[in-house]
Amino acid sequence: MFNVILAIHIIVAIAMIGLILIQHGKGADAGASFGAGSSGTVFGAAGSANFLTRTTAVLAVIFFTTSLTLAVHARKQADSQYKLDVPASSQAPVTGNSPAPTSSK
């Protein structure tokens, strides 16, 4: 299960990097109004911005979810790794009739 979540996490991270690099900055909208040619794209003049922004937001939610899941899994693994397990048979028996230690002076 850990490997599947890790693979999804890596794929989503790479997809987010790609989508963020594809997106236009704030200044790109001004160039489109002067005939830069973006209105002839598949999504139209403003359609690609909404699609890419929403897709990036969905991938960001998936990325944070997988990050938290991996962190919880790593925490559980670390807790179980450093837990001190003492078998019940190796503990000293507790008796109520043990003599009190005497001091010799």
BELVENWO-V393186 format. One line per field, one symbol per residue. ss: DSSP state (H for helix, E for strand, L for the rest). Layout:
ss->???
//
This chain:
ss->LHHHHHHHHHHHHHHHHHHHHHLLLLLHHHHHHLLLLHHHLLLLLLHHHHHHHHHHHHHHHHHHHHHHHHHHHHHHHHHHHLLLLLLHHHLLLLLLLLLLLLLLL
//
